[in-house]
Structure formats: structure tokens, C-alpha cells
Amino acid sequence: MTQTVLLSSDGPVSTLTLNRPEALNAISLEVVVDFNAALDEILGAPTRPRCVMLTGAGRAFCVGGDITAHRDRPADTPPYDLGDVLERYFNPLLVRLMTFPVPLVIAVNGAAAGAGCPLALCADVVVASQRAYFECGFTRLGLIPDLGATWLLPRLIGRARAHAMMLLNQRVSAEQAQNWGMIHQCVPPETLHTAALNVASSLCAMSTPALRATREVITEALDGSLADALRREAQIQHGLGYSRDFAEGIAAFFARRPPVFEEP
């Protein structure tokens, strides 16, 4: 059976590729299992990568959950419990990606629809091909947006635009997504891999603990007060100030050379 998530490495960057091009990389339970196995392999490697990149095979990034399971369900069986599927399989995967111990870059090569839309936006940095687009499409099926879309989209683009995307199923081009601040960069299709790899390489040159902590503080600050943010910054800075990476950063600054960070 073909593996639905491929893992490859290019120096300090590990690349995950959703590998169901014939199904436009729709997410099945098998995909979730293979995804988690690939993440486990990354964490268990003798040398942990300093950045992970995620993309899709074929002409789509991901068109969401695989709804063929509902079409092919025997007529005399009850509907699947979608809430249970989310809580047991899909949601833990999203949380794992958003809290992964190394930075995550997503290269959106094509359609990011349904649950594929929040999946494409959960990275630290998102680079998209000019051929890509973002669309929710849930209400068209009689469902609400899930996989964190209701949390991510309003924070990325504001309430009005998020409502248009989630209630009206507005399709947003990669260029519009960049203009809205939904993604970092929109690039020609032929340069997508290089552009995303350049971002990943830049992240690899930085302090991984500092990047990880920066992501955590930003996420917490979105729902907290200024006082909360100041207190959390001081707490984290207290620990980082004693790290080898900070000592290396200071030494490199005064030596006028690029720092060489080594902490995982």
C-alpha cells in the first residue's frame, strides 16, 4: 500500500509530503496515522532537524476530510460521529503540528479547502503558490468549519473576512491571502519549493528554543492582556538568558560573525 505521508530530509530540514494526489490529498484516518508516524520518526532521529516543511503531492495541497467514507457507508449503519473523529484523530494532529518542538513551514502547492484550509494555515510560516487558494466549504455540506478554522481565521484576517470565508464559503486566492496577512508569501509555482526551503533554511540558522518560545508567547498573547504578555516574556527570557544559544549569540555579535546555534 502506498504511504500517504512521505518523509524526506535535506540537511537540517525534514519535508513531509501529503501523498494522496489521486484524492487531492484528502485526509483519511490512514493519513492521520501515517502523519503521526512520520512526526514520531522525526522526533526519534539521532539528529533532530531544525525545521520541518509540509507540502502536498500533485495539484492540490489538501481538500479536507475524505468524505468518500460517508458515501460508501452501508445504508443500514448509523452516520459516523464526526465529533468523535475530530477529538480522537484530527484535533490532536493539529495541536501536535502547532506545538511541534521545531519550526514548521508549509508550502501550499494548490487547493487548501475544507479542513485543508486550517491545516495549511497552522504553520509558523506559510508560503503559497500563485495557483493555490483557500476555501472553507463546510456550510455547503451542512457543517461548521473545524480543525481550528474558527480559531485561526479570525485571528489571521479579522472577523469580517473570516465570516465571508466561513459563512459564504468565499474562495481566497494566494495573492489575496498574502494581501490580507493570512500567509507570509505568494510565489510563482515553479519557485514554491525553493522559496519555502529558503524560509526553512533561515529558521534553521536561528536558535530553536528561542523560536519555539516566541511562537508560544505570541499564541498566548492573542488571548491575554498586556500584563500577561509582559509577565510571560519575563519568565521565558529568564530561562533563555542562561542558555548556550544566548551566550553564542552574544559572542557572535561582538565577533561580527554569524552565530552557530546548537541547542535542539
C-alpha positions as CSV (number, residue, x, y, z in Angstrom):
1,M,0.0,0.0,0.0
2,T,1.3,3.5,-0.9
3,Q,2.4,5.5,2.1
4,T,0.0,8.5,2.4
5,V,2.6,10.8,4.1
6,L,6.2,10.8,2.8
7,L,9.2,11.9,4.8
8,S,12.5,13.1,3.3
9,S,15.4,15.1,4.6
10,D,17.6,17.8,3.1
11,G,20.3,18.6,5.7
12,P,18.6,20.2,8.8
13,V,15.2,20.4,7.0
14,S,12.8,17.5,7.1
15,T,10.0,17.5,4.5
16,L,6.6,15.9,4.9
17,T,4.5,15.4,1.8
18,L,0.8,14.5,1.8
19,N,0.8,11.7,-0.8
20,R,-2.7,11.0,-2.0
21,P,-2.6,13.0,-5.2
22,E,-5.4,10.9,-6.8
23,A,-7.7,12.1,-3.9
24,L,-6.3,15.6,-3.9
25,N,-4.6,14.7,-0.6
26,A,-7.9,14.3,1.3
27,I,-7.3,13.4,5.0
28,S,-8.4,9.8,5.9
29,L,-7.7,8.1,9.1
30,E,-4.8,6.3,7.4
31,V,-3.3,9.8,6.6
32,V,-3.6,10.7,10.3
33,V,-1.8,7.5,11.3
34,D,1.0,8.0,8.7
35,F,1.3,11.6,9.7
36,N,1.8,10.8,13.3
37,A,4.3,8.0,12.4
38,A,6.3,10.5,10.4
39,L,6.4,13.0,13.2
40,D,7.5,10.3,15.6
41,E,10.3,9.4,13.2
42,I,11.4,13.0,13.1
43,L,11.5,13.2,16.9
44,G,13.3,9.9,17.2
45,A,16.0,10.6,14.7
46,P,19.6,10.6,16.0
47,T,19.9,14.2,14.9
48,R,16.7,16.1,15.1
49,P,16.0,18.5,12.2
50,R,15.9,22.2,12.9
51,C,12.9,22.8,10.7
52,V,10.0,20.8,9.2
53,M,8.4,21.6,5.9
54,L,4.9,20.4,4.8
55,T,3.5,20.3,1.3
56,G,1.2,18.2,-0.9
57,A,1.9,15.9,-3.9
58,G,0.1,16.6,-7.2
59,R,-2.1,19.6,-7.9
60,A,-3.7,20.1,-4.5
61,F,-2.3,20.7,-1.0
62,C,-5.3,19.2,0.8
63,V,-9.1,19.3,0.1
64,G,-10.0,18.4,3.7
65,G,-11.5,15.3,5.2
66,D,-12.1,12.3,2.9
67,I,-15.9,12.3,2.5
68,T,-15.9,9.2,0.4
69,A,-16.2,7.2,3.7
70,H,-19.7,8.8,4.1
71,R,-20.7,8.0,0.6
72,D,-19.5,4.4,0.8
73,R,-21.1,3.8,4.3
74,P,-23.6,0.8,4.2
75,A,-27.1,2.2,4.2
76,D,-28.2,0.3,7.3
77,T,-25.4,1.7,9.5
78,P,-25.7,4.9,11.6
79,P,-23.7,8.1,10.4
80,Y,-20.2,8.5,11.6
81,D,-19.7,10.5,14.8
82,L,-17.8,13.4,13.3
83,G,-17.2,15.0,16.7
84,D,-15.6,11.8,18.0
85,V,-13.4,11.6,14.8
86,L,-12.3,15.1,15.4
87,E,-11.5,14.7,19.1
88,R,-9.7,11.4,18.7
89,Y,-7.8,11.8,15.4
90,F,-7.9,15.2,13.6
91,N,-7.7,17.7,16.5
92,P,-4.7,16.1,18.3
93,L,-2.8,16.1,15.0
94,L,-3.4,19.9,14.5
95,V,-2.3,20.6,18.1
96,R,0.8,18.5,17.6
97,L,1.7,20.4,14.5
98,M,1.1,23.8,16.1
99,T,3.2,22.9,19.2
100,F,5.9,20.8,17.4
101,P,9.3,21.4,19.0
102,V,10.9,22.7,15.8
103,P,9.5,25.4,13.4
104,L,7.0,24.4,10.8
105,V,6.9,25.9,7.3
106,I,4.0,25.0,5.0
107,A,4.4,25.2,1.2
108,V,0.8,25.3,-0.2
109,N,1.1,24.0,-3.7
110,G,-2.6,24.0,-4.7
111,A,-6.1,23.9,-3.3
112,A,-6.4,24.2,0.5
113,A,-10.1,23.5,1.1
114,G,-12.3,22.2,3.9
115,A,-10.1,21.0,6.8
116,G,-7.2,21.5,4.4
117,C,-7.6,25.3,4.8
118,P,-6.8,25.5,8.6
119,L,-4.2,22.7,8.1
120,A,-2.4,24.9,5.5
121,L,-2.5,27.9,7.9
122,C,-1.3,26.3,11.1
123,A,2.4,26.7,10.4
124,D,4.9,29.3,11.8
125,V,5.4,30.5,8.2
126,V,3.1,29.8,5.2
127,V,4.3,30.2,1.6
128,A,1.8,29.6,-1.2
129,S,2.0,29.1,-5.0
130,Q,0.1,31.5,-7.1
131,R,-2.0,28.5,-8.1
132,A,-3.1,27.9,-4.6
133,Y,-6.4,29.0,-3.0
134,F,-8.0,28.8,0.4
135,E,-11.7,27.9,0.9
136,C,-13.7,26.5,3.8
137,G,-16.8,25.0,2.2
138,F,-18.2,23.4,5.4
139,T,-21.6,25.2,5.4
140,R,-22.1,23.9,1.8
141,L,-22.2,20.4,3.4
142,G,-24.3,21.4,6.4
143,L,-21.4,21.5,8.8
144,I,-19.4,24.2,10.7
145,P,-15.7,24.9,10.0
146,D,-13.5,22.7,12.1
147,L,-9.8,21.7,12.6
148,G,-9.3,25.0,14.3
149,A,-10.6,27.2,11.4
150,T,-12.9,29.1,13.8
151,W,-9.9,30.0,16.0
152,L,-7.3,30.6,13.3
153,L,-9.1,32.6,10.6
154,P,-10.5,35.4,12.8
155,R,-7.0,35.9,14.4
156,L,-5.3,35.9,11.0
157,I,-7.7,38.1,9.0
158,G,-10.3,39.6,11.3
159,R,-14.0,38.8,12.0
160,A,-15.5,40.3,8.8
161,R,-13.2,38.5,6.4
162,A,-13.4,35.3,8.4
163,H,-17.2,35.4,8.3
164,A,-17.1,35.8,4.5
165,M,-14.8,32.8,4.2
166,M,-16.7,30.6,6.7
167,L,-20.3,31.6,6.1
168,L,-20.3,32.4,2.4
169,N,-17.5,29.9,1.5
170,Q,-15.6,32.7,-0.2
171,R,-12.6,31.4,-2.1
172,V,-9.4,33.4,-1.4
173,S,-6.5,33.3,-3.9
174,A,-3.0,33.0,-2.6
175,E,-2.3,36.6,-3.7
176,Q,-5.3,37.8,-1.8
177,A,-4.3,35.7,1.2
178,Q,-0.9,37.5,1.2
179,N,-2.5,40.9,0.9
180,W,-4.8,40.1,3.9
181,G,-1.9,38.9,6.0
182,M,-3.2,35.3,6.1
183,I,0.1,33.9,4.7
184,H,3.6,35.1,4.6
185,Q,4.3,34.9,0.8
186,C,2.8,34.2,-2.6
187,V,5.2,33.0,-5.2
188,P,5.2,31.6,-8.8
189,P,4.5,27.8,-8.8
190,E,8.0,27.0,-10.2
191,T,9.7,28.8,-7.3
192,L,7.5,27.5,-4.4
193,H,9.8,24.7,-3.2
194,T,12.9,27.0,-3.3
195,A,11.1,29.8,-1.6
196,A,9.8,27.6,1.2
197,L,13.2,25.9,1.6
198,N,14.8,29.3,1.8
199,V,12.5,30.2,4.7
200,A,13.2,26.9,6.3
201,S,16.9,27.3,6.0
202,S,16.7,30.8,7.5
203,L,14.9,29.3,10.5
204,C,17.5,26.5,10.8
205,A,20.1,29.2,11.3
206,M,18.3,30.6,14.4
207,S,18.0,29.4,17.9
208,T,15.4,26.6,18.0
209,P,14.5,27.2,21.7
210,A,14.1,30.9,21.0
211,L,11.9,30.2,18.0
212,R,9.8,27.7,20.0
213,A,9.3,30.1,22.9
214,T,8.5,33.0,20.5
215,R,5.7,31.0,19.0
216,E,4.3,30.1,22.4
217,V,4.3,33.7,23.7
218,I,2.6,35.0,20.5
219,T,-0.1,32.4,20.8
220,E,-0.7,33.1,24.4
221,A,-0.7,36.9,23.9
222,L,-3.5,36.7,21.4
223,D,-5.9,35.8,24.2
224,G,-4.2,37.6,27.1
225,S,-3.7,41.1,28.4
226,L,-0.6,43.2,28.0
227,A,0.2,42.5,31.7
228,D,0.0,38.8,30.9
229,A,2.3,39.1,27.9
230,L,4.9,41.2,29.8
231,R,4.9,38.7,32.7
232,R,5.3,35.7,30.3
233,E,8.0,37.4,28.3
234,A,10.0,38.0,31.5
235,Q,9.5,34.3,32.6
236,I,10.8,32.9,29.3
237,Q,13.6,35.5,29.0
238,H,14.8,34.4,32.4
239,G,15.4,30.9,31.2
240,L,16.8,31.8,27.7
241,G,19.2,34.3,29.3
242,Y,21.1,31.3,30.8
243,S,21.2,29.3,27.6
244,R,24.2,28.3,25.5
245,D,22.4,29.8,22.5
246,F,22.3,33.2,24.1
247,A,26.0,33.0,25.0
248,E,26.8,32.1,21.4
249,G,24.6,34.9,20.1
250,I,26.4,37.5,22.2
251,A,29.8,36.1,21.3
252,A,28.9,36.1,17.6
253,F,27.6,39.6,17.7
254,F,30.8,41.0,19.1
255,A,32.9,38.9,16.8
256,R,30.9,40.1,13.9
257,R,30.2,36.6,12.6
258,P,27.0,34.5,12.1
259,P,26.0,32.6,15.3
260,V,26.2,28.8,15.3
261,F,23.3,27.7,17.4
262,E,23.3,24.1,18.6
263,E,20.6,23.6,21.2
264,P,17.7,21.4,20.0
